[in-house]
Amino acid sequence: MLVWYDREKRQLNLLPGADDPRYVQTGGVWSPDGKYIVFGRALARDPYPEGWKAPRYANDPHEAQVQYDLYRIPFNEGKGGVPEPIVGASQDGMSNNFAKVSPDGRWIVFVKCRNGLLIRPDGKLWIVPFEGGRARQLKCNLSLMNSWHSFSPNGHWLVFSSKGRSPYTQMFLTHLDEAGNDSPAILIENATAANRAVNIPEFVNIRPDDFLKLDAPVTEFYVVFDRAVDLLKKEQYSAAIAEWEKALQLDPEDAKAHYNLALDLTREGKLDEAIPHFEKAVLEDPRFAEAHNNLGIACVQTGRIDEAVTHFQKAVELEPDYGSAHNNLGAILLQSGRPDEAIPHFQKAVEVIPDFADAHDNLGIALLQKGKLDEAIPHFQKALEVDPRQVQTYYNLGGALYLQGKVTESLLRWREGLRADPNYLPLLNQTAWVLATCPQASVRNGPEAVALAERAVKVSAGADPVLLDTLAAAYAEAGRFPEAVQTAHRALDLATQQNAQPLVEGLKASIALYESKSPFRDTQ
């Protein structure tokens, strides 16, 4: 409904005739003499009726169909009157909106489109006499989104915005003669940064020399912002950080600048400095899903697990198809011993991003923990199909096959993993252990087990009693019992120092075996 403001009484008042609850009434503009108001009116309707399907683009058939007509109503000192449809700008099956009246009161320039009034790709500027009559399309229109417009004080120029030459809205001028005929569009160049929109232009009726200086801090902000983005693309993170800091001096509350600064600080290993900027980003823009996701990652890295879960949950709430955030949330739930809660998030991640190797691997692990081997194995296989370099996935796939009793196939997968990364300790240890201790004689291979276990001990600098335990078992399988006993004692000393009691008891039993010249057999 249209309202007018009484400056003396300091109160808002409904304008009778433009306050009908059956309609949407909007976009009121004065005639130059103050006697009339021109406005857009459409039948009010529920935009989300039962069975409504969300539109995906402008002029999607699923959009609510709203066609505005232009009306003229007398102001009548606030008493209003009966609104009259403006012939040529109403009841033509199109949406007529955003009216502007020329300074001499002779013309109305408005936007005509098929539906609605915002972000209309088919929007074109039209002109019609103020009293109504034959409307015609202006020749200055470009191919796409012609809208926001304003008359110059003498009425001979019209400024308007269009996307006809750029995805970022630009300003154009057209000249109007006495008969309302317009010239071709003239681009107003260098109005802002190249990747920023210019819209809602207005003429200012002052002398040219009254402009001593025109400050545009927003434009300066985006010049700095774009410079930082360019440095980021070149991976010059330290230089980019300096530019983000300059940008935030110009606009301390810009969420994206805080977010990008935080990302660059993270890349430079300055996580403690990054976190406050991630926090500021979500404070300034609580619906910034990417900032919530990356803040969650930072919280995980600093041990703030509960906060991480909260931010990952917020990210997927804001963007239900945010695959990376679903994977991150699932991973933290899985690490917290909550596989049942984690699995749906991993499933959503691979649904949204079918080639998401990490999510397939994580889903396989979660299913493995639930004993669902047959369901887990295809996800490990898919992860390796997408990224054959994922050494941990070879480890996981081999483990699932081993639990199915497919020892030879599991060893095949583990060896493939070691070709991808010969120093991956979990794979070195597991492969050596099975080659040294498997009950199946056809599987055991003492010399290979020794070579793998020795490499593992070397990579770990001999500081892991579990790896020493495996090396001792490998020596025993190879018949090198004195070395097996000596190595098992080294493992026992370390395990005792680390108070790893179950391992201590197992090593004592193993030492007795090796002293009796008997190798270890894994019965599990």
NORGI-V502847 format. One record per helix or strand of 2 or more residues. SS is the DSSP state (2 for helix, 1 for strand). FROM is the first residue (numbers start at 1). TO is the last residue. If there is no record, write none. Layout:
[[SS:FROM:TO] [SS:FROM:TO]]
This chain:
[[1:3:6] [1:11:14] [1:23:30] [1:36:43] [1:69:74] [2:76:78] [1:84:85] [1:95:101] [1:107:113] [1:124:129] [1:136:137] [1:146:151] [1:157:162] [1:170:176] [1:186:187] [2:208:210] [2:217:233] [2:237:250] [2:255:267] [2:271:284] [2:289:301] [2:305:318] [2:323:335] [2:339:352] [2:357:369] [2:373:386] [2:391:403] [2:407:420] [2:425:437] [2:446:459] [2:465:477] [2:481:497] [2:501:515]]
